[in-house]
Amino acid sequence: MGHPRGLLTLSMTEFWERFSYYGMRAILIYYMYYAVSDGGLGFDKATALSIMSIYGSLVYLSSTIGGFISDRLLGSRKTVFWGGILIMLGHVVLSLPMGANALFASIALIVLGTGLLKPNVSEMVGSLYPEQDLRRDSGFSIFVMGINFGSLLAPLVVSWMQATYDFHVGFSLAAFGMAVGLVVYVIDGRKYINPADNQAPDPITASELRPLLLKVAIGLVALVVILGVMGVTGSLTIANVITLITVFAIAVPVTYFVMMLRSKKVTQVERSRVWAYIPLFIAAVLFWAIEEQGSVVLAVFAADQTQLHFGGFQILPGWFQMLNPLFILLYGPLFAWLWVRLGNRQPSSPKKFAYGLVFTGLSYLVMVVPVALFGTDVRVSPLWLVLSWAIVEIAEMLISPVGLSVTTKLAPKAFASQMMSMWFLADAAAQAINAQIVKLYTPATEVAYFTAVGVITILFAVVLGFMIPRIEKLMQGVN
């Protein structure tokens, strides 16, 4: 298709990483709130929703660690490898019948592993193309389309294994998927990955190492003190820990933007591009807030309020998680072809973001209709969920691959991988916010919930539309 061969290597690596992650995620929410007699942990539903969201936030929040390790210590290739090892171990732990302790241990391993792997795979895709190469957006569209095959297959297989056997057999498949991904990456990567990815682009110096270790030590001590005080005062609860993480997840990207804007390693042109990236970042937060609720709010809607017998066919609730990758695969070739076809006439990245936010908001406004018509006590047609996902995935094709691409183009050279981490921090902030607002989702509040979230998103799309000329000017020649 006229793209570098390394695009296939990296796409296959992400294919298996996404298989493991989305396979686990398709059944995790049910594992947490199903009764112990049904193989679950017996958490209350509000707690399960909040944990699910903050788990997703931590996964993407840890991308800052991966970006730093890649840029300053190991380089992208080694960082991705060790990330895959940790992810695999996390799924192995979750596959063991050890209750809540295994859940939290698994969360820690997968959070760290994904932080090492995910931003650096995407950054390596960007390094396959020259800065002004018009194939870049198309390449990222193919990359996103390719890895979504893993996301499509995983819920089907893992949900079936969970329903046929138990949750832990389903989780074991996720571990197997990541192991396969590592094998592909190690064998194929020797030939086709950019040799520059073997080295850290901005190696840390001896004079910088001591202050860094001091900062890490201070941070760890501060964390221990905070948790200790919470424990002594009786406030060390799951809800309060989630709130603490929410504050941190919002503070981190703000700190990163300040750091890049003030860094002496960033040129005047690069600083202007970072300013242009800020409103796009906020738009991404709004998009991911709705998109990521597909495995939280809409997953609960699928299990509790959707007809699961359709035309004589039994539908498993986890299978609805296939709709996200399915529509990406359907739309992906069209959008990849469209951007190449339009060439220099295609909309700028800010315009694509604005259009995407409109579709994002509409996907939630659609969900108001069945609840308003039939109430919350009647199971509605699964086609309502299909329609909602069909709409939000148009938004994803306008925002996700374009966002990956524009992030690599607007990134200061000294912060290449760390700027890619910023893209994932938008998802982290979105899911951290979700961890608070999903508590408001109940059958009694469904209409207000879907309406408020959808309308706020569309209103910001209008604001972003008015800001586009200024943003394009700040992008300094990047389209």
N, C-alpha and C positions, 0 to 999 in steps of 0.2 A: 504493500500500500504506500510505498514511497517514504517510509519512516525508518529510523535506525533500528537495527536488530535488537539492541539493548532494551527497547520498549517492550518486547515480548518477555524477556527475562524478568524485568521488574514487574510487569503485569501479572505474571504467573506467581511470583513471590507474594504479591498482594492478594491474588486469588485465594491462596491457601490461608493467608492470615485472616482475610475476611470470612472464609469458610469457618474457621475456628471461632472467630468473635461473634458472628451473627448466628451461628448454630447454637452457641451457648446462650446468646441473648434472646433467641426465639422462645426458650422455655424457662429462662431464669426468673422472670416476674411471677410465673405460675409456681415455680419451685419455692419461692419465698412465701407466698400467701396461701397456697393449698394446705389443707389440714395434714397433720403428721400421718394420719391414717391413710391419706392419699399419696404419701411419699414426699410431701412438702415439709417446710420448716414451721408452718403455722403462724407466721407473722401477720399482724393486722394489715389490711389492704393499704391504708394511708402510709404506713411505714414502708411497706414493700415498694410503693410507687416512688417514695422519696429516696430510698436507697438505690433503686434502679437508676434514677436520674443522677444522683451524686456519683454513682459508680461511673457512668458515662462521662461525667465532668472530670473526674480524676484521671480517666484514661487519656483524655485529650490534654488535661492540664500538665501531665507528666511529659508532654512533648517538649516543654522548655528544657528539661533535663537532657533529652535526646539531642536536641539542637545544639546545646552547649557542648556536650561530649563529642559530637561529631565535628563541630567547628574548631574546638580548642584541643581535643585530646586524640581521638581515634580515627577520624575521618568517617565518611558515611558508610562505607562498605562493612567495616568491622562493627560499627554501632548497630547496624541492622541485624547482623548475625547474632550478637548477644541479646538483642531484643527478642528475636525469635525463640531463643533458648528459654528465656524467662516466661514468655507467653505459653510455650508448650508445658512447662512445669506447672504453671497456674491452672491450666485445664486438667492436668493429671491430678492435682490436689482436689479440684472440684468434683472429679469423678469418684472420689473416695467417699463412702457413707459415714462422714464424720460430723454432720450437722452444721451449725452456724459457724463453728471454729474453722472448718474447711472453707466455708464461703468467704469469710473475711481474709483468710490466708491467700486464697485464690485471687481475691480482689487486689491484694497488695502486689502479687507477682505479675498479674496481667496488666495492671496499671503501669508498673515500671517497664515491662517489656514492650508494651505498645508505644510508650513514650520514646523508647529508643528506636523502634522500627519505623513507625508510620511517617513522621515528618521527613525522615531521611530517604525513604524510598521515593517519595514525591519530589524531593529536591534533586535526586539523581535523575529522575525523568526530565526535569528542567535542564539539567546539565548536558543532556543529549543534543540540545538544539542551540544554535547561535541566538543572541539576544533578539534580533529583528526577524527571525525565521517565522514566516507566516504559517508554517505547519504546527507551531507550538500549541495553539488552542485546539486544533484538530487532534494532535498527539495526546493531549490531556483528556480529550473526550474519549478517545480510543482506550486510554489507560483506565479511566473510570468505568467505561463499558466492560472492559475485559475483567477487571477485578469483581464486578458485580455478578459475573457468572458464579463465583464462589458464594456470594451473598444469596443468590437465588437457590442454589442447590442445598445449602446448609439447613434452612428451616424445614424443607421438605423431608430430608433424611433424618435430621436430629429429632424433630417433633414425632416422626413415625417411630423411631427407636424408643423415645420416651414413653409414648402411648402403648407400645407393644411390650416393652420390658419395664424400665423405670428411668427416673431422671439421670441417674449416675451413668447408665449405659449411653444415654444421649450425650452427656458431657465428655465421655471418653472419646467419642468421635471427633470432638473439637480438638483434643490433644493430638489425635492421629493426623488431622488436617494440617496442623502447624508443623508437625514433624516432616511431612511430605514437602511443605513449602521450603523448609530449611535445606533439604536435599537438592531441590531444584535451584535454589539460590547459590549454594556453594559450587555446584558443578557448572552451571551455565554462566555464573557471574565472572568466572576466571577469563572468559573470552570476550564478553560483550558489554560489560560495564565500563564506563569512562574511567581510564587509569587515574585521573585526578581525584576520584572518589576514594582512593586508597590512603590519601593523606589529609590531615586536618588543614583547612585553608588558612587558619589563623592560629597556629600552635601557641599554647600558653607558655610564657617565659618563666624562668626561675623566680624572677622578682614578683611576678603576678601570683605564683602558686601559694605562697605563705598567706597573703591577705585573703585569698579565696578560701583556704582551709579554715581560717579564722572566722570568716563570715558563715561558713557552713556549720561550724561548731556553735557559734552564737545562735543561729537559727534553730539547731536541734535542742539547745538548752532552753531557748524561749518556748519551744513547743512542749517540752517536758514540764516546764513550769506552768504553762497555761492548762495543760491536761491535769496536772497535779492539783492546781487550785480548783478546777472544776470537780475533781474527785472529792476533795475535802469538803467542798460546799454542797455536795450532793447534786450537782448539775451536770455530771458526766453521763449524759444520756445520748442515745442515737440521734435524737432530734437536734440537740445542741451541737453535737459534733458536726452534723450536716450543715447547720447554720454557720459554724466556724469555717468550714470548707467553702461555703458559698461566698462569704466575704473575701476569703483568700483568692478564690477563682476569679473574682471581679477585679481585685487589686493587682493581680499579677500582670494582666495585659496593660493596665494603666501604667504600671511601673516600667514595663518593657518599652512602651511608646516614649516615655520620658527619657529613658536611658539612650535609646537610639537617636532621639532628637537632640540630645546634649552631647553625644559622643564626638570626640575629635577625629575619629576614624571615618565619620560620615561626611561626605562632601555636601556643598550647598545644593547641588542638583538632587542628590540622594535624599537630603532632608526634605526638600519640596515634595518628592515622591512619597515619603513616609506620611506627610500631612495629607496627601491625596488619599492615602490608604485608610485613614481613620474613619471617614463616613462609610466606606465600603465594609470595614470591619463591623461597625454597628449594624449595618444592614444584614451582614452574615449572621450576627447574633440572633436577630429576629427570625431569620429563615430557619436556622438550626433549632431554635426553641420549639418551633412547630414541627419540623421534620423529625426531630428526635423523639417527640411524644408519640410517634407511631409505635414504638416498642414499649410504651408506658400507658398513656391514656387510651389510645386506640386499641392496644392489646387487651386491656380490661374490657373495653366496649365490645371487642370481638368475642370474648369469652362469656360475658354476662348479658349482652343485649342484642346479639346477632343470631339469626337462624343458622344453625350448624348442620342442619339436614337440608340440602339444596338439590332438588330434582332427584331425590332418592340416593344422593351421595353424601357421605359423612365427611364434614370438614373439621380438621383439627384447628384449634385457635391459633397455634403457632404458625400455621401455614399462611396466615395473612401477612406475616413478615416477608413473604416472598414477593409481595406486590411492589415494594420499594425497588428491589433490583430488577424485577420483571419490566417495569415501565422504563427504567433507565436503559435496559437492553433494547427495548422497542424504540425509544426516542434517540438513543445514542448515535446510531448510524445517520439518522436524519440531521441531527445537529452538527455532527462531524462534517458531513457533506455540505451543509448549509454554510458554515463558516469559511470553508475552502472556496466554495462557489462564490460567495460574496467578496472574499478577499479584503481589499482596502475599503470596500463599501459596507462592510458589516458594522453593526452598532458598536460603539465603544463599550468597554467593560462597565463603566458606571451606568450606562443605559440598560445593559443586560441585567444588572443588579436591580434596577428600578422595576423593570418588567417582571423579573422573577418574584419580587416581593408582592406584587399584585396577585399573582397566581398563588403564592403562599397563603395570603390572607383568605382568598376565595376557598381554598381547600378546607378551611375550618368553618367558614360560613355555610358550606354545603352540609356539614354535620348538624347544623341547627334544624334543618328541615325534617328529618325523620323523628327527632326527639319532639319537636313542636307538633308534628302531625299525630304521632302514635303514643307519646309519653315514654316513660322509662320502664314500665312494667311489661311492655310488649317487645318481643324479639323481632327485629326488623330485617329486611333483606340484606344479605352480605354485599349486594351491589352498591349500597351507600358507601361502604368502606372502600370498595373498588374505585368508585368515582372520586372520593377524597384523595386517595393515593395517586390516581391518574392526573389530578390537577397539580398536586404538590410536586410531583416528579418533573413536570414541565419547568417548575421553578428551580428544581435542582439542576436541570441541564443548563439553565441560564446563569446559575450562581456557582455551583460546586466546581465543575472543571474550569470554568472561567476564573473563579476565585483562586484556584491553584495556580493557574497560569499567570494571572496578574500579580500574584504574590511573588513569584520568582522574578518577574520583570521589574517590580518596584523595590525589590530588596536591595539594601546597601551591600556592597561586596563583603564587608567585614562581618555581616550578620546574615549570610546566605541561608544557612540551615535554621538559625534562630528566627529569621523572618518567616520561614515556612512554619515554624512552631507557632507564630502568631496566628496563622490561619486556623490552626487547630485550637488555639486558645479561644477563638470565637465560639467554637463548638463547646469548649469547656465552660465558658461563661454562660452560654445559653442553657446548658443542662444544669448548671448550678442554680440558675434562676428557676428553671423547671422544678428543681428539688423543693423549692418553696411554694410555687404556685400550684403544683399538682395536688397538694394537700387540699386545695379548694375544690377539686373535682369530685363531686358526688352526684348521684342521680337527681338530687333536688336542685343542683346548680348547673346542670349540663348546658342548658340553653344560654344562660348568662356567660358561662365559661367559654364556650365556643365563639360566641358573638364578640365578647370583649377582646379575646386574643386575635381574632381575625381582623376586626376593625382597626385596632392599634397598628397592626402590621401594614395594612393598606394606607393608613394615614402617613406612616413614615415613608412609604414608597412615593407618595406625592411630594413630600418634603425633599427627598433625595432627587426627584426629577428637577426641581428648581435649582438644586445645587450642582447639577451636572456640568455646566460651562466652567464653573470655578474649579471643580475637581479635575476636569480634563486639562485645564491650564497648569495646575500644580503637578500633573503627571509628567511634565517636561518631555514631551515627544513620545512617550509610551502610550500605545493605543490598545 
